[in-house]
Amino acid sequence: MHKVILLLSLLIFPTFSFADHHALSLEARQPRTELELTSITLSGDTTTINAEGQMGVYGRVYMTFILASNDVGDGGTYTFEGRGFVDEETNFSGTGVGVWNRVGAGGGLLLEQLINISDGTINLDRIVMDPLNRTATLDVYALK
């Protein structure tokens, strides 16, 4: 019994001592963005969702998410393409990958992605979609 307690102590206590070293603090790149889901296309293996909105840093944005489901259908992976137009001379493009999961009883989706922007920045995005009301919220965190 003493050996089991010693073994558990050796496994648990180092986790506490290294927890602060591995902490990740994220800074929002801009305020939360409201998106409109403009179309949802279903096919046998994937679902394609198009969205648009006005983002502070990236201007008028157009986004496409191509979702692949896991075996159960309650989550999976996806790819992302986006374009942002600030003015006639300034635009951005971005590509990304992420994971998605169903949230809530109403069919909502939570998408979390890493995105590489054409200006060299890298973002971690968290998107909550409400397909019933054709809306989404997007929070953007700066990684680089």
Secondary structure, DSSP 8 states (H G I E B T S, - for coil): -HHHHHHHHHHHHHHHHHTTTT----EESSS-EEEEEEEEEE-SSEEEEEEEEEETTTEEEEEEEEEEE-SSSSEEEEEEEEEEESSSS-EEEEEEEEEEEEETTTTEEEEEEEEEETTS-EEEEEEEEETTTTEEEEEEEE--
